[in-house]
Amino acid sequence: MSATHELLQTLRHIAGPLNVLSEGDLTAWEQDWRKRARGKALTVVKPANADEVAAIVKACAAAGVSIVAQGGNTGLVSGSTPDASGQQVVLSLQRMNAVRELDAANLTVTAEAGCILQSLQDSAENAGFLLPLSLAAEGSCTIGGNLATNAGGTQVVRYGNARDLCLGLEVVTAQGDIWHGLSGLRKDNTGYDLRDLFVGSEGTLGIITAATLKLYPRPAAQLTAWAAVPSMQDAVTLLGLAQQHLGSNLTGFEVMGKFALSLVVKNFKQLRVPLYQDSAFCVLLENSDPESETHARVQFERLLETALKQGCVTDAVVAENLSQARQLWHIRETIPLAQAEEGLNIKHDISVPISRIPEFVEVTEALLQQALPGVRLVNFGHLGDGNLHYNVQAPAQGDPKAFLRDHEAEVNSLVYDSAVRFGGSISAEHGIGSLKLDKLEQHKSPVALGMMRAIKRALDPQGIMNPGRVVRVMPG
C-alpha cells in the first residue's frame, strides 16, 4: 500500500468516507472566488469537530503532508487554496458551524470556525445583541477565516478588527494538539498572548476551530447618511467633524470615488446612486445611538449643517427608514461586483495614516497616470480607519486581461511603494496569502521578518501548515 493511499484510508477512518473527497469536481475548494488561483488538492477532508481536526493533523504530520485550512474560501490574496502539486490536504471547516454558547451576562458568543458570519450575526440579533463584524462577504465567509485573516469591514472605526472582537480561541496546533483557549475573560495577564499569534496568521501556525467573541447591546437607533464631498481632504475634514459631533456613536465612515460609483450605475441599473455626478467623492456615515432615533437624527442634522457651512459637504441625505439605509449600504457593497463586471483589475488593500490620505491619493494617481496614461481608479474604502481599496482598472479602450498580464507588477510596485512612503501598509484587512508574499519581504523590516520566521519555525517545525503563505521559511 502506498503512503498516499494509507493516508487517505486514515483520513476516511477519521472523518468518514463521505467527508474525504479525492475525485470529481473539486473546483469549490481548489479555486479562489476571484479565479486568480487554481491548485490541485490531494484530497479535501471535512471534519466534524476539533478532535477530528487534531487526528487529521497528526496523520498528515506523520506522513509529512502539508495542510491548507479553508473556511468560506472568500479570501482575496490566494491564501486558502492548495498549490499545484496535488500533494496538499485541504481541510474544510464548513461542517463545524455550530454556535456553542451565547453568554448574555458576559456579552460573549462562542462559535465553531465554520459558522457563517451572517448566521452568527443573526444569532446575536435574535438574542437582542450586536455582533459588529460586518463585511461584504458575510453571507458566505466564516468566523474561522475572519479571524485567520483578521478581517476588518465597515464598523472598524468603532469596534475594531476581528482581533479586537476576539476574547478566546480553540486551536489545533501543527502537532495535532488542541489548545483549549476559549476564555471569555477580558483580563487574563498570564504570559504571552497566544490568541493574537493565531489571529491573522492565515492558518500558517495552527488551525482555529472555535472562537469566543464580544457582543454589544443593540443600539436604540441606527441612522445612515450619504454626503457628497468635493475632495478627499474634505472627506477627512468631515470625518473629524463626525468624530466631534457623534463620538463613539460613529460606527461607519466609508468613502467612495466618483468613478467607483459610476460603475455601480453602469452595471447595476436597478440601484439609484445619489449625489455622485457632481462630486469627486461621496461618504457614507452610520450613527448608532443608544438613546433614540430622534436623538440620532438631531445629531446628524447638526453635523451636516456644520459640514455644509464649512464647505466640506456640498449636499447630503439622511435615510428615512431602515429600507433606505440598506439600499445605501448595498450601493457601497456592490462596488467590487461592479468593478468585476468592468473586467479584470488590480486590487490593493492599503492603509495610510488618515491625515496623509489626501496627499497619498493625489501623488499616487499622478504617478499612475504618468506611467500608464488613461488608467482608471476605483478608489473606495473604510476612511474612518485609514483603509482604502485602491484598485486600478485598465484604460477605457484597453484589454483588461492584457493590462493585468503586462502591468500588474508595475502597478503593484508603484502603489505599494507610495503607501509605504506615506507611512502606510501594503495590507490593511485582506492579509498576505501568497499574492503579497514577495511584497511583504520587500517592505517589512528584516527584524520583523526574522521574528515572524522564528515564530513559524517554533510552532510549525515541519512546515506543514499552509506553507508558502504569509512568510517564507527556508528548510533547516
C-alpha positions in Angstrom: 0.0 0.0 0.0 1.4 3.4 -1.0 1.9 6.1 1.6 -0.7 8.3 -0.1 -3.3 5.5 -0.1 -2.5 4.8 3.5 -3.1 8.5 4.4 -6.4 8.6 2.5 -7.5 5.5 4.3 -6.6 7.0 7.7 -8.5 10.3 6.8 -11.6 8.3 5.8 -11.5 6.4 9.1 -11.3 9.8 11.0 -13.9 11.9 9.1 -15.9 9.2 7.4 -15.7 8.2 3.7 -18.3 10.7 2.6 -16.2 13.6 4.0 -13.0 12.8 2.2 -13.2 14.0 -1.4 -10.5 12.9 -3.8 -12.4 12.5 -7.1 -14.8 14.5 -9.1 -15.1 18.3 -9.4 -13.2 19.9 -6.5 -13.3 23.5 -8.0 -15.1 24.9 -5.0 -12.1 24.1 -2.8 -9.3 24.3 -5.4 -10.0 27.7 -6.9 -10.4 31.1 -5.1 -13.5 33.1 -5.8 -11.7 35.7 -7.8 -10.4 32.9 -10.1 -6.9 34.2 -9.7 -5.5 31.0 -8.2 -6.3 27.4 -9.0 -4.4 24.5 -7.5 -4.9 20.7 -7.2 -5.6 19.1 -3.8 -4.5 15.6 -2.8 -7.9 15.4 -1.1 -10.5 17.6 0.6 -11.4 16.5 4.1 -14.3 17.8 6.1 -14.0 17.1 9.8 -17.0 17.4 12.2 -15.2 18.6 15.4 -11.9 19.6 16.9 -11.0 16.1 17.8 -11.2 15.0 14.2 -9.2 18.1 13.1 -6.5 17.1 15.6 -6.4 13.5 14.4 -6.2 14.7 10.7 -3.3 17.0 11.6 -1.5 14.2 13.4 -2.0 11.9 10.4 -0.7 14.5 7.9 2.3 15.3 10.2 3.2 11.7 10.3 3.0 11.4 6.6 4.8 14.7 6.0 1.9 16.1 4.0 1.0 19.8 4.3 -2.4 21.2 5.2 -4.4 24.1 3.8 -7.2 25.1 6.2 -10.2 26.6 4.4 -13.4 28.3 5.6 -15.7 30.0 3.1 -12.9 30.4 0.5 -13.7 34.1 0.1 -10.2 35.4 0.6 -8.6 38.0 -1.7 -4.9 37.1 -1.5 -4.8 33.5 -2.6 -4.2 32.2 0.9 -6.6 29.3 1.3 -6.3 27.3 -1.9 -3.9 24.4 -2.5 -0.8 24.7 -4.7 -0.5 22.9 -8.0 1.4 19.9 -6.6 -1.6 17.7 -5.9 0.1 16.8 -2.6 -1.7 19.1 -0.1 -4.7 18.3 2.0 -7.4 20.9 2.0 -9.1 20.8 5.4 -12.5 22.4 5.1 -14.2 23.6 8.3 -17.6 24.0 6.8 -19.2 21.2 8.8 -18.1 22.8 12.0 -20.7 25.5 12.1 -22.4 25.4 15.5 -23.0 28.3 17.8 -21.9 26.6 21.0 -22.9 29.2 23.6 -24.3 32.7 24.0 -23.5 34.2 27.4 -25.8 37.2 27.8 -24.3 38.3 31.2 -20.8 38.1 29.9 -21.7 39.6 26.5 -20.0 36.8 24.6 -20.8 34.2 22.0 -18.8 31.1 21.2 -19.0 29.6 17.8 -17.2 27.0 15.7 -14.8 28.1 12.9 -17.1 27.1 10.1 -20.0 29.2 11.3 -21.1 31.7 8.6 -20.7 35.2 9.8 -24.2 36.2 8.9 -25.6 33.3 10.8 -23.7 34.4 13.9 -24.9 37.9 13.4 -28.5 36.6 13.3 -28.0 34.5 16.4 -26.7 37.6 18.3 -29.6 39.8 16.9 -32.2 37.2 17.9 -30.9 37.3 21.4 -31.0 41.1 21.5 -27.3 41.8 20.9 -25.0 43.1 18.2 -22.0 41.3 16.7 -20.4 44.2 14.9 -18.1 42.4 12.5 -19.7 43.3 9.1 -18.3 42.9 5.6 -19.4 42.3 2.0 -18.9 38.5 2.1 -20.7 38.0 5.4 -23.2 35.7 3.7 -20.5 33.2 2.8 -17.3 33.9 4.8 -16.8 32.0 8.1 -15.7 33.0 11.6 -12.5 31.0 11.4 -11.5 32.6 8.1 -12.4 36.1 9.5 -10.1 35.5 12.4 -7.3 33.8 10.4 -7.1 36.9 8.2 -8.0 39.5 10.9 -10.9 40.7 8.8 -12.0 44.4 9.1 -15.2 45.6 7.5 -17.4 48.6 7.8 -17.6 49.1 11.6 -13.9 49.0 12.5 -14.0 52.7 13.2 -16.0 52.0 16.4 -15.4 48.3 17.2 -12.0 47.4 15.7 -10.9 44.5 13.5 -11.7 40.8 14.1 -8.8 40.6 16.5 -10.3 43.3 18.7 -13.6 41.3 18.9 -11.9 38.0 19.9 -11.5 37.0 23.5 -10.5 33.4 23.2 -9.7 30.6 20.7 -9.7 26.9 20.3 -6.8 25.9 18.1 -5.3 22.7 16.8 -1.6 23.0 16.7 0.8 21.8 14.0 1.5 18.7 16.2 -2.2 17.8 16.4 -2.7 19.0 20.0 -5.8 21.1 21.0 -5.3 24.4 22.8 -8.5 25.0 24.8 -8.3 28.7 25.0 -12.0 29.7 24.7 -11.8 32.2 27.5 -14.5 34.8 27.8 -12.2 36.9 30.0 -11.4 40.5 29.2 -8.5 40.4 31.6 -6.0 37.5 31.6 -2.4 38.6 32.1 -0.7 35.2 32.2 2.1 35.4 29.8 2.4 35.6 26.0 -0.9 36.4 24.1 -1.2 33.2 22.2 -4.6 34.3 20.9 -3.2 37.2 18.9 -0.5 34.9 17.4 -3.1 32.9 15.7 -5.5 35.7 14.7 -4.2 37.0 11.4 -1.8 34.0 10.9 -3.8 32.6 7.9 -3.5 29.0 9.0 0.3 29.0 9.0 0.7 28.4 12.7 -2.3 26.2 13.6 -6.0 25.8 12.8 -8.6 27.8 14.5 -11.5 25.5 15.3 -13.7 27.8 17.5 -13.7 31.3 19.0 -15.3 33.4 21.7 -16.3 36.8 20.5 -17.5 40.0 22.1 -21.1 41.1 21.9 -22.6 44.5 22.4 -26.0 45.8 23.3 -28.0 46.7 20.3 -28.3 50.5 19.7 -31.7 52.1 20.1 -31.3 53.6 16.6 -29.0 53.3 13.6 -29.2 56.1 11.1 -27.4 56.3 7.8 -26.4 59.5 5.9 -24.9 59.9 2.4 -22.9 63.1 1.7 -21.2 64.5 -1.4 -17.8 65.9 -0.8 -15.6 67.9 -3.2 -12.3 66.2 -2.4 -10.6 63.6 -0.3 -9.4 66.4 2.0 -13.0 67.4 2.6 -13.8 63.8 3.4 -11.1 63.8 6.1 -12.4 67.1 7.4 -15.9 65.6 7.6 -14.6 62.6 9.5 -13.1 64.9 12.1 -16.4 66.7 12.4 -18.3 63.4 12.7 -16.0 62.3 15.5 -16.6 65.6 17.3 -20.4 65.5 16.9 -21.1 61.8 17.2 -18.2 60.5 19.3 -18.4 56.7 19.8 -21.8 56.7 18.1 -20.0 56.9 14.8 -19.9 53.3 13.7 -19.3 53.6 9.9 -17.5 56.1 7.7 -17.0 54.9 4.1 -15.6 56.9 1.2 -16.4 56.2 -2.5 -14.9 57.8 -5.6 -17.0 59.1 -8.4 -15.7 56.5 -10.9 -16.4 53.7 -8.5 -20.0 54.8 -8.1 -20.3 55.3 -11.9 -19.5 51.6 -12.3 -22.4 50.7 -10.0 -24.7 52.9 -12.0 -23.5 51.3 -15.3 -23.6 47.7 -14.3 -26.5 47.6 -11.7 -29.1 49.9 -13.2 -31.7 49.0 -10.6 -29.6 50.8 -8.0 -30.1 54.6 -7.6 -26.9 56.2 -6.6 -27.5 59.7 -5.0 -25.4 62.9 -5.4 -22.4 61.3 -7.1 -22.4 63.0 -10.5 -21.1 66.4 -9.4 -18.7 65.4 -6.6 -15.3 63.8 -6.6 -16.3 61.6 -3.6 -19.3 60.5 -1.6 -19.2 59.5 2.0 -21.5 57.0 3.8 -21.9 57.6 7.6 -23.6 55.5 10.2 -24.7 56.8 13.6 -25.6 54.2 16.2 -27.4 55.9 19.0 -28.1 54.4 22.5 -30.9 56.8 23.2 -33.4 57.2 20.4 -33.9 57.7 16.7 -34.9 61.3 17.4 -31.6 62.0 19.2 -29.7 60.3 16.4 -31.4 62.4 13.8 -30.8 65.6 15.7 -27.1 64.7 16.0 -26.9 64.0 12.2 -28.7 67.3 11.4 -26.3 69.3 13.5 -23.3 67.5 12.0 -24.4 68.0 8.4 -25.4 71.6 9.0 -21.9 72.4 10.3 -20.3 70.5 7.4 -22.4 72.4 4.8 -21.4 75.7 6.4 -17.7 74.8 6.3 -18.0 73.7 2.7 -16.6 70.2 3.2 -20.1 68.8 2.2 -22.0 70.1 -0.8 -25.2 68.1 -0.3 -26.4 65.2 1.8 -29.3 62.9 2.5 -30.3 61.0 5.6 -32.1 57.7 5.2 -35.7 58.0 6.3 -36.1 54.3 7.3 -34.2 51.0 7.5 -35.0 50.1 3.9 -33.4 53.3 2.6 -30.4 52.7 4.8 -29.9 49.2 3.5 -30.1 50.5 -0.1 -27.4 53.0 0.6 -25.1 50.3 2.1 -26.0 48.0 -0.7 -24.6 50.5 -3.2 -21.3 50.6 -1.2 -21.1 46.8 -1.0 -21.8 46.5 -4.8 -18.7 48.4 -5.9 -16.5 45.3 -6.0 -19.1 43.4 -8.1 -19.5 46.4 -10.4 -15.8 46.6 -10.9 -15.6 42.9 -11.7 -18.3 43.5 -14.4 -16.0 46.0 -15.9 -13.2 43.4 -16.4 -10.1 42.1 -14.6 -8.5 44.7 -12.3 -5.6 45.1 -10.0 -6.7 45.3 -6.3 -4.9 47.0 -3.4 -5.9 46.9 0.2 -3.7 49.5 1.7 -3.8 51.6 4.9 -2.3 55.1 5.3 -2.5 57.5 8.3 -5.7 59.3 7.8 -4.0 62.7 7.9 -1.9 61.7 4.9 -4.5 60.0 2.8 -5.4 63.1 0.7 -1.8 63.6 -0.3 -1.3 59.9 -0.9 -4.3 59.9 -3.3 -3.1 62.9 -5.2 0.5 61.8 -5.5 -0.2 58.2 -6.4 -2.8 59.0 -9.0 -0.3 61.4 -10.7 2.3 58.6 -10.7 -0.1 56.1 -12.2 -1.3 58.4 -14.9 2.3 59.3 -15.8 3.3 55.7 -16.0 0.1 54.4 -17.6 -2.0 57.2 -19.2 -5.7 56.6 -19.0 -5.8 54.1 -16.2 -9.0 54.4 -14.1 -9.0 54.3 -10.3 -11.7 52.6 -8.3 -10.9 54.2 -5.0 -13.2 53.4 -2.1 -13.0 52.0 1.4 -13.0 52.5 5.1 -11.7 56.0 5.5 -12.7 56.0 9.2 -9.8 53.6 9.9 -7.5 54.7 7.2 -8.1 51.7 4.9 -8.5 52.3 1.1 -9.3 49.7 -1.6 -7.2 51.5 -4.1 -7.9 49.5 -7.2 -6.7 50.1 -10.8 -8.7 49.4 -13.9 -7.4 49.3 -17.4 -7.9 52.3 -19.7 -11.4 52.5 -21.1 -10.5 51.1 -24.5 -7.9 48.8 -23.3 -7.9 45.0 -22.9 -8.3 44.2 -19.2 -6.6 40.8 -19.5 -3.6 42.2 -21.3 -3.4 45.1 -18.9 -3.3 42.7 -15.9 -0.7 40.5 -17.6 1.6 43.3 -18.7 1.3 45.9 -15.9 0.3 44.2 -12.6 3.8 44.0 -11.2 4.5 47.7 -12.2 1.2 48.9 -10.7 1.7 47.0 -7.5 5.2 48.3 -7.0 4.1 51.9 -7.6 1.1 51.7 -5.3 2.8 49.8 -2.5 5.9 51.9 -2.6 3.8 55.0 -2.4 1.7 53.6 0.5 4.9 52.8 2.5 6.4 56.1 1.6 3.4 57.8 3.3 3.8 55.7 6.4 1.3 53.0 5.4 0.9 49.3 5.0 0.5 47.1 1.9 -2.3 45.1 3.6 -4.9 46.6 5.8 -7.5 43.8 6.1 -7.1 41.2 3.4 -3.9 39.6 4.6 -0.8 38.4 2.7 -1.6 34.9 1.4 0.7 34.0 -1.5 -0.3 37.0 -3.6 1.6 39.6 -1.4 4.4 37.3 -0.1 7.2 38.9 -2.2 6.0 42.4 -1.5 5.9 41.7 2.3 9.6 40.7 2.1 10.4 44.0 0.3 8.5 46.2 2.7 8.7 44.5 6.1 11.7 45.2 8.2 14.4 42.4 8.4 13.9 42.4 12.2 10.2 41.9 11.9 10.6 39.2 9.3 13.2 37.4 11.4 10.8 37.3 14.4 7.9 36.1 12.2 10.1 33.3 10.8 11.2 32.3 14.3 7.6 32.0 15.4 6.8 29.9 12.3 9.7 27.5 12.9 8.8 27.2 16.6 5.2 26.4 16.2 5.4 24.6 12.9 8.8 23.0 12.7 7.8 20.6 9.9 6.5 23.5 7.8 3.2 21.7 7.1 0.7 24.4 7.9 -0.2 26.4 4.8 3.4 26.6 3.5 4.3 29.5 1.2 1.8 31.8 2.7 2.4 35.0 4.9 6.1 34.3 5.5 8.6 32.3 3.5 10.7 29.9 5.7 13.7 28.1 4.1 14.3 24.4 5.1 16.6 24.0 8.0 
